[in-house]
Amino acid sequence: MADHVKVAGGLVFEKREDVTYVLLLEDRFGKVTLPKGHMEAGEILEETAVREVYEETGIDTRILSPIGKVTYAFTESKRGESGMKDAYYYLMEKVDGEISPQWEEVKGASFVPADQVIAEVRSRGYDNNLSIFQNGLTMIQELNNDSNDLADLIDHTLLKPEATEADIEKLCKEAAAYQFASVCINPVHVELAAERLSNTPVKVCTVIGFPLGANVTTVKVAETIRAINDGAEEVDMVIAVGKLRAGDLTYVENDIRAVVEAARDKAIVKVILETGLLSPEEQVAGAECALRAGAHFVKTSTGFIAGGATEDAVERLRKTVGDRLGVKASGGIRTREDALAMVKAGASRIGASAGPKLMASQRFPGWD
């Protein structure tokens, strides 16, 4: 008797004009099902799901959200194993590829109009998969009604000082599976992240003068140059907060400008204001400094000091910079609702350590 075995897969969809299609498999028993398979050594669930869908169908995908988990008994005569399986399913969007079924595992695969899927599953599917199909189709409808594609806005973040290389590897695997905008990590991990993400659309972001912003400008410049040489494509610099609060706007602006010049044509620069330490007037003044210095974004917070992102601060920054700069909301964003509220307030990038959770529907959290 085997212990609980973990497998992962997904409900894959694509849109053709105004019609949504869902990828269905027919297994060797003639049943309608979803692609899934066993985790391999060193994989995370998301990585398994993306790999298994590709191996079984030839379709490249990205993960949009967890759907849920199904637990069931199994017996495998070939391996002489029996026990329980935990099958984790994700909502996945087709990115590329044409269907080429793995014939030794399945009898066929095809994209079926979404409005026909439930009837197919009820007619010749597995009862324990019905809830996955129902939840996944509901989530697709929610996505169709919601124009915000959060994945493109998320900087998947891990800035804890105790983070290990294994932690960074996991962060990169999650970011690649969801195709987040970037991973945001400490400078010591930039080379590793750049290597792991080299064949993905995910960018590597790092932090400069972090978390206090009290380094002298020459140190921030040196950090920026080294980070870019190591593979960073985005840098989030912390301003000299005390200088701003003292009213020394010339110092603040020159500090930002020096980093912008060091990153010129090589990386975008986001300016962390630490809004929780600033009055509304100081927030506006800091954003204006970033604007004059040629930065690309203003950012609310480091997440290391009390007072993370607020809707008021995001609205204020957006009003100050207009459409000339991006606005990154960061600090304390833990749910999809939090993230969408920040987007509504004017954020064009979200910094969060809980990227996969932000993608998950709160109606169907599905994970233990």
FIZAMAR-492235 format. One record per residue (C-alpha): residue number from 1; y negated, x, z. Coordinates in pm, 1 decimal, always signed. Each point is the difference from the previous one (the first is absolute). Layout:
BEGIN
NUM:Y:X:Z
...
//
This chain:
BEGIN
1:+0.0:+0.0:+0.0
2:-331.4:+153.0:-111.0
3:-331.6:-33.2:+181.0
4:-287.0:-193.2:-154.2
5:-62.8:+147.5:-344.9
6:-351.8:-7.8:-142.9
7:-61.6:-90.3:-363.3
8:-327.5:-74.0:-176.5
9:-113.6:-165.0:-320.2
10:-248.6:-249.4:-127.7
11:-119.8:-304.7:-181.2
12:-168.3:+139.1:-311.1
13:-253.0:-198.3:-199.2
14:-231.6:+44.2:-294.1
15:-274.5:-215.1:-150.4
16:-17.4:-67.4:-372.0
17:-325.2:-173.5:-75.2
18:+1.0:-292.2:+245.8
19:+375.0:-14.0:+65.4
20:+177.7:+182.3:+283.1
21:+354.7:+125.6:-58.4
22:+250.8:+115.4:+262.9
23:+276.8:+254.4:-54.4
24:+345.6:-145.6:+71.4
25:+330.7:+183.9:-1.0
26:+344.5:-141.4:-60.6
27:+248.2:+194.0:+211.6
28:+363.8:+68.7:-78.5
29:+97.0:-326.9:+171.0
30:-226.3:-201.5:-231.0
31:-252.8:-66.0:+275.8
32:-380.4:+9.0:-42.3
33:-143.9:+261.6:+231.2
34:-262.4:+272.8:+47.0
35:+26.3:+376.3:-56.1
36:+73.3:+192.8:+318.3
37:+200.0:+298.3:+121.8
38:+77.5:+244.1:+277.6
39:-249.5:+243.9:+145.2
40:+57.6:+363.2:-84.9
41:-52.3:+286.7:+242.0
42:-366.9:+61.9:+73.8
43:-122.4:-325.0:-158.6
44:-219.5:-266.4:+152.4
45:+64.8:-367.4:-76.7
46:-282.2:-26.1:-254.3
47:+126.8:+303.0:-187.9
48:+351.0:-144.0:-10.1
49:-126.8:-332.1:-134.2
50:-197.9:+159.2:-285.3
51:+286.0:+235.1:-91.8
52:+268.5:-268.6:+6.8
53:-199.3:-237.5:-219.2
54:-49.8:+276.5:-253.9
55:+363.5:+113.3:+6.6
56:+139.0:-353.7:-34.4
57:-246.7:-134.2:-256.1
58:-206.7:+283.0:-155.4
59:-323.1:-158.3:+127.5
60:-271.3:+206.8:+171.2
61:-173.0:-193.3:+277.8
62:-248.8:+20.3:+279.9
63:+36.1:-176.0:+332.3
64:-253.7:-265.1:+93.7
65:+141.1:-130.3:+327.7
66:+310.2:-31.2:+215.9
67:+164.7:-340.9:-42.0
68:+272.4:-8.3:+261.5
69:+340.2:+113.9:+120.0
70:+343.5:-157.0:-45.0
71:+295.1:+100.4:+219.9
72:+354.0:-76.7:-116.0
73:+362.4:+110.2:+41.1
74:+155.9:+213.8:-273.5
75:+334.3:+143.5:-103.4
76:+32.5:+274.6:-259.6
77:+356.7:+55.7:-115.2
78:-85.2:+319.8:-192.1
79:-136.4:+173.7:+308.3
80:+217.5:-179.8:+250.1
81:-309.0:-97.0:+197.5
82:-107.7:-320.2:+164.8
83:-281.0:-92.8:+233.9
84:-353.4:-135.7:-18.7
85:-275.6:+72.3:-250.0
86:-373.1:-27.5:+56.4
87:-154.0:-64.5:-342.1
88:-377.1:+58.6:-12.8
89:-184.6:-161.6:-290.0
90:-344.8:+73.8:-138.7
91:-229.8:-180.8:-239.8
92:-33.0:+238.8:-293.7
93:-211.8:-3.1:-314.8
94:+128.6:+138.3:-327.8
95:-194.3:+307.9:-107.4
96:+194.0:+116.3:-305.4
97:+337.5:+13.0:-169.3
98:+241.0:-222.0:-191.8
99:+308.2:-159.4:+149.1
100:+306.7:+222.5:-28.7
101:+257.6:-132.0:+249.1
102:+230.7:+229.8:+195.1
103:+310.6:-161.9:-142.9
104:+243.6:+135.8:+257.0
105:-193.2:-189.2:+268.7
106:-125.7:-313.4:-178.0
107:+96.1:-226.4:-289.4
108:-356.9:-54.6:-116.3
109:-370.2:-7.4:+82.4
110:-290.5:-200.4:-136.8
111:-350.3:-120.8:+80.9
112:+0.0:-375.8:+65.9
113:-307.9:-226.2:+27.2
114:-87.1:-35.5:+368.2
115:+22.2:-380.2:-7.5
116:+368.2:+25.1:-95.4
117:+104.4:+252.3:+263.3
118:+76.8:-225.7:+297.1
119:+216.5:-231.2:-210.5
120:+195.3:+303.5:-124.4
121:+51.5:+133.6:+352.8
122:+108.2:-338.1:+135.2
123:+239.9:-44.7:-290.1
124:+172.7:+338.5:+3.2
125:-161.4:+226.1:+257.7
126:+71.6:+106.0:+357.6
127:-112.2:-238.6:+274.0
128:-128.4:+281.3:+220.8
129:-232.8:+119.8:-278.8
130:-170.1:-336.5:-51.5
131:-264.7:+63.2:+266.8
132:-85.1:+336.8:-159.9
133:-57.3:-167.4:-336.4
134:-202.1:-283.4:+156.3
135:-215.8:+234.3:+206.8
136:-48.8:+241.3:-289.0
137:-107.9:-274.3:-240.4
138:-242.8:-136.2:+258.7
139:-147.3:+347.0:+43.4
140:-39.8:+34.8:-377.3
141:-192.4:-326.8:-2.1
142:-219.3:+128.0:+282.2
143:-68.2:+314.7:-201.2
144:-89.2:-209.1:-305.4
145:-251.9:-186.4:+213.9
146:-139.7:+320.7:+149.3
147:-180.4:+238.7:-234.7
148:+3.0:+283.9:+255.4
149:+262.7:+261.5:-81.7
150:-5.6:+185.0:+330.2
151:+228.0:+284.2:-108.7
152:-269.6:+141.2:-227.8
153:-244.3:+4.3:+292.4
154:+208.6:+156.3:+277.4
155:-27.7:+357.1:+123.3
156:+335.0:+27.2:+182.7
157:-101.9:+205.1:+301.3
158:+167.1:+233.3:+247.7
159:-242.5:+216.8:+193.7
160:+178.8:+32.2:+333.8
161:+5.0:+362.2:+114.1
162:+371.2:-22.7:+85.1
163:+101.3:-106.6:-354.4
164:+285.7:+212.1:-133.6
165:+97.1:+90.4:-354.7
166:+268.5:-269.2:+18.7
167:-269.5:-254.4:+90.9
168:-209.7:+107.4:-299.1
169:+304.2:-22.6:-228.8
170:+56.8:-358.9:+114.5
171:-368.8:-85.0:-49.0
172:+12.3:+133.6:-356.3
173:+318.8:-191.2:-80.4
174:-157.7:-324.6:+123.3
175:-318.9:+65.7:-194.5
176:+195.0:+70.3:-319.3
177:+211.4:-314.9:+38.7
178:-304.2:-224.8:+51.1
179:-223.3:+209.7:-231.3
180:-282.5:+14.5:+250.0
181:-332.3:+155.6:-100.6
182:+62.6:+309.9:+209.9
183:+151.5:+155.6:+306.1
184:-256.5:+120.9:+253.2
185:+125.6:+294.2:+205.3
186:-117.9:+305.4:+188.8
187:-74.4:+314.9:-204.7
188:+309.2:+184.8:+125.3
189:+220.3:-249.3:-188.4
190:-186.6:-12.9:-332.9
191:+224.7:+241.7:-188.9
192:+313.5:-187.6:+101.6
193:-145.4:-340.1:-91.0
194:-130.9:+126.4:-334.3
195:+346.6:+128.1:-87.9
196:+174.6:-321.8:+104.6
197:-244.9:-224.2:-186.9
198:-43.1:+212.2:-311.9
199:+185.8:-242.3:-227.9
200:-156.9:-316.7:+139.4
201:-339.6:-170.9:-37.1
202:-65.8:+45.7:+373.5
203:-283.2:+239.8:+81.0
204:-17.4:+242.2:+291.9
205:-293.7:-49.4:+234.6
206:-83.6:+219.7:+295.7
207:-262.7:+15.6:+273.7
208:-283.4:+245.7:+48.7
209:-175.1:+76.3:+330.1
210:+245.2:-238.2:+161.5
211:-22.3:-181.1:+232.7
212:-334.2:+90.6:+160.9
213:-211.5:+113.0:-294.5
214:-151.9:+269.6:+219.0
215:+107.1:+297.7:-212.2
216:-278.0:+197.4:-163.3
217:-50.9:-67.8:-368.8
218:+148.2:+328.7:-121.9
219:+327.2:-83.1:+176.1
220:+9.8:-345.5:-161.5
221:-60.5:+159.6:-339.3
222:+278.5:+253.1:+55.7
223:+235.6:-277.9:+107.6
224:-84.9:-197.3:-312.2
225:+60.7:+291.1:-237.4
226:+333.6:+84.7:+164.2
227:+112.8:-364.7:-0.5
228:-74.4:-37.1:-370.7
229:+180.7:+324.8:-77.8
230:+299.5:-136.1:+191.0
231:+2.2:-318.7:-207.7
232:-238.6:-249.7:+159.2
233:-169.9:-237.8:-242.2
234:-204.1:-185.2:+262.1
235:-172.2:+125.0:+315.9
236:-125.8:-212.3:+289.6
237:-267.0:+195.4:+188.5
238:-141.5:-87.1:+341.1
239:-376.5:+20.5:+27.9
240:-180.5:+181.8:+279.9
241:-28.4:-317.1:+206.9
242:-224.3:+150.7:+265.6
243:-245.8:+123.7:-262.3
244:-21.6:-350.6:-145.4
245:-56.8:-157.9:+339.2
246:-273.5:+257.7:+67.3
247:-171.5:-101.2:-323.1
248:+58.4:+329.7:-181.1
249:+71.6:-163.5:-334.3
250:-74.6:+317.4:-194.3
251:+287.5:+179.3:+171.9
252:+237.0:-293.7:-54.6
253:-86.4:-30.0:-367.6
254:+28.4:+374.5:-63.8
255:+332.4:+12.7:+185.2
256:+140.2:-272.3:-225.4
257:-151.2:+151.9:-314.3
258:+164.7:+336.9:+68.9
259:+344.0:-163.3:+13.1
260:-74.8:-204.4:-312.2
261:-97.3:+317.8:-185.9
262:+316.0:+176.6:+117.3
263:+208.0:-289.7:-133.2
264:-196.5:-46.7:-321.5
265:+221.0:-123.5:-286.6
266:+313.8:+74.5:+206.2
267:+14.2:-264.4:+272.7
268:-182.9:-311.3:+109.5
269:-180.8:+8.8:+333.7
270:+4.2:-276.6:+258.5
271:-249.6:+29.0:+283.9
272:+119.8:-112.6:+343.4
273:-292.1:-135.2:+201.5
274:+185.9:-98.8:+320.1
275:-180.3:-334.3:+11.3
276:+127.5:-80.1:+348.9
277:-232.5:+268.9:+136.4
278:-301.4:-106.3:-204.8
279:-257.0:-275.7:+19.6
280:-36.5:-223.2:-307.0
281:-311.2:+195.1:-95.9
282:+182.8:+331.4:+32.4
283:+286.9:-132.6:-212.6
284:-246.6:-82.8:-276.7
285:-167.9:+339.4:+31.6
286:+334.6:+179.3:-22.1
287:+102.4:-196.9:-307.3
288:-331.9:+80.6:-165.5
289:+60.3:+370.7:+68.5
290:+339.9:-22.9:-168.7
291:-156.3:-176.7:-295.8
292:-271.7:+260.9:-46.7
293:+249.6:+285.7:+42.6
294:+218.4:-120.9:-287.4
295:+308.4:-111.7:+194.5
296:+242.9:-249.8:-148.6
297:+79.8:-216.8:+305.8
298:-125.3:-80.6:+344.8
299:+268.0:-57.2:+261.3
300:-24.9:-178.7:+332.4
301:+208.8:+200.8:+242.8
302:+247.6:+275.4:+80.0
303:+223.6:-233.6:+199.3
304:-1.2:+253.9:+283.5
305:-304.8:-132.1:+184.4
306:-54.8:-343.8:+153.1
307:-142.5:-248.0:-243.1
308:+180.8:-2.6:-333.2
309:-87.8:-198.8:-309.7
310:-177.5:-331.5:+43.5
311:-92.6:-258.9:-257.7
312:-365.0:+29.6:+103.8
313:-3.9:+375.5:-58.6
314:+173.6:-33.0:-337.0
315:-245.6:-268.6:-111.4
316:-291.3:+216.5:+114.0
317:+126.4:+306.5:-186.3
318:+66.8:-200.5:-315.8
319:-347.7:-149.4:+13.2
320:-148.2:+348.3:+41.4
321:+185.8:+176.7:-281.5
322:+43.8:-297.1:-234.3
323:+238.6:+82.2:-281.0
324:-106.6:+363.8:-13.1
325:+261.2:+118.0:+252.0
326:+336.2:-119.4:+122.1
327:+42.7:-121.3:+356.6
328:+310.5:+97.7:+196.4
329:+94.2:-201.9:+306.6
330:+208.8:+199.0:+245.0
331:+103.9:-28.1:+362.9
332:+190.7:-284.6:+162.5
333:+116.9:-171.5:-322.0
334:+354.2:-107.2:+85.7
335:+80.3:-317.9:-195.1
336:-37.0:-139.7:-350.9
337:-254.0:-248.3:+136.9
338:-206.2:+287.4:+144.9
339:+4.7:+179.1:-333.5
340:-93.7:-305.8:-204.9
341:-286.6:-72.2:+239.1
342:-134.9:+350.8:-60.3
343:+32.1:-42.2:-376.5
344:-187.7:-328.9:+22.7
345:-272.2:+175.6:+200.1
346:-42.5:+258.5:-276.9
347:+260.5:+273.6:+48.9
348:+139.0:+162.9:-312.9
349:+244.6:+222.8:+186.1
350:+203.9:-55.7:+317.1
351:+110.0:+281.3:+229.9
352:+299.8:-94.3:+214.5
353:+310.0:+150.9:+153.1
354:+192.7:-326.2:-49.4
355:-6.1:-17.3:-380.7
356:+335.9:-176.9:-48.2
357:-89.5:-251.4:+270.2
358:-328.9:-75.3:-175.0
359:+199.5:-86.0:-309.9
360:+236.1:-231.8:+187.1
361:-50.8:-374.1:-1.5
362:-61.9:-119.3:+353.7
363:+192.0:-315.7:-81.5
364:+315.7:+195.2:-76.2
365:-13.6:+325.0:+202.2
366:+378.5:+36.9:-37.2
367:+41.6:+334.1:+176.6
368:+127.3:+92.9:+342.1
//
